[in-house]
Amino acid sequence: MKAQLEPFHAIAISKQAHALKAEGRSIIHMEFGQPSTGAPKTAIAKAHAVLDAEAMGYWESAPLKERLAQFYQERYGVRVDASQFILTCGASPALVLALSSTFSPGDRIAMARPGYVAYRNTLKALHMEPVEIACGAEVGFQLTAAALAAVEPAPQGVIIASPANPTGTLIKADELQAIVTVCRQRGIRIISDEIYHGLSYVEPAQTILAYEPQAQVVSSFSKYFSMAGWRLGWLLAPPEHVERAQAYCGNLFLTAPSLSQHAGLAAFDALDELDGHLQVYRENRRLLLAALPELGLTTVAPPDGAFYIYASIAHLTDDSLAFCQRLLQDTGIASAPGIDFDPVDGKYFIRFSFAVSTAEIEEAIRRMKPWFAAQPRKV
Ligand SMILES: Cc1ncc(COP(=O)(O)O)c(C=O)c1O
């Protein structure tokens, strides 16, 4: 049977936002999780330089894999070998590789609900079964060891994300350790989506490999490195799984773009510039969190990382898509409806991305205050 996949509703909101912009309206784009900053200067300079000098054939950059291995040592104190990296066109294909090379059709894979929409849909496309575990504000919308232990029968795999999309929340170190213990006891294989690493406001996120060397990590240059459109990411697999995953990569995707691999390596020379973006997000987060009570949005889990606020609008609506459309129409603020992340309770939630400028955040708050105050409460 063909898998039926839901579209990203935030794309429809974004299209509507661009149409309004074309009519001359002032729009603040808070619907997508992508930095507005562009690639670091070193990456752009490198791309210009190699464009005239290289043939850009199929290529896997050995220096980039070496640099990634060094990065894991520097950032996490974790030793991995360069040969464990498979370079991909972003975390999305890395997730397809990890899932398809590890699990079989029909396998059950657990994840938090709310969660990144593509987990559910990628699993469906691969004829695997998403096992969504309801995780409320009281657990920071995050998976817990207890919740995973309670899934019967034990799933074959679990996808964890810390910090997560749409909430930005982290799984604390002791909980992560407990999750690993449950997974070992129950034979559950772990895929850790670490795409928001580098973007933390409370404590740095630790890689799952510090707890479980057998886990697989997917990540990319799309968020911290501010290079979403360059389509570059990686799968970091345990040594004994690399050959198999590499064979899947060769057949399904071949290689990542050569130009982006050159630029990605150069991005490592701009870590100060990238950490500067984090300071902007930190201020945006502070401003938004301070303003939320005035908007009447009190059910939130403050984001430990990433650049999202996921807030309940249950007192105002049970149709988050229509709500986001109205917010956009009336104020020019584009946001993402909760239904993109949670097919059950998402109708009561809205996600704002604060990966924009601080001036835009200030303006968004200024527009939203009177708008939210004027919204009738549900009866
Ligand atoms: C949690 C999460 N994982 C993976 C991705 C895919 O990222 P990319 O394919 O650009 O690396 C995204 C994109 O927003 C995301 O939020």
PDBQT file of the ligand as one rigid body, heavy atoms in Angstrom, charges set to zero:
ROOT
HETATM    1  C1  LIG A 401      14.833  18.303  13.834  1.00  0.00    +0.000 C 
HETATM    2  C2  LIG A 401      15.225  18.424  12.400  1.00  0.00    +0.000 A 
HETATM    3  N1  LIG A 401      15.892  17.418  11.826  1.00  0.00    +0.000 NA
HETATM    4  C3  LIG A 401      16.241  17.458  10.526  1.00  0.00    +0.000 A 
HETATM    5  C4  LIG A 401      15.934  18.559   9.738  1.00  0.00    +0.000 A 
HETATM    6  C5  LIG A 401      16.340  18.539   8.295  1.00  0.00    +0.000 C 
HETATM    7  O1  LIG A 401      17.409  19.372   8.084  1.00  0.00    +0.000 OA
HETATM    8  P1  LIG A 401      18.394  19.358   6.839  1.00  0.00    +0.000 P 
HETATM    9  O2  LIG A 401      17.967  18.297   5.907  1.00  0.00    +0.000 OA
HETATM   10  O3  LIG A 401      18.294  20.744   6.252  1.00  0.00    +0.000 OA
HETATM   11  O4  LIG A 401      19.747  19.119   7.392  1.00  0.00    +0.000 OA
HETATM   12  C6  LIG A 401      15.258  19.637  10.300  1.00  0.00    +0.000 A 
HETATM   13  C7  LIG A 401      14.902  20.806   9.499  1.00  0.00    +0.000 C 
HETATM   14  O5  LIG A 401      14.304  21.764   9.926  1.00  0.00    +0.000 OA
HETATM   15  C8  LIG A 401      14.887  19.566  11.672  1.00  0.00    +0.000 A 
HETATM   16  O6  LIG A 401      14.225  20.554  12.287  1.00  0.00    +0.000 OA
ENDROOT
TORSDOF 0
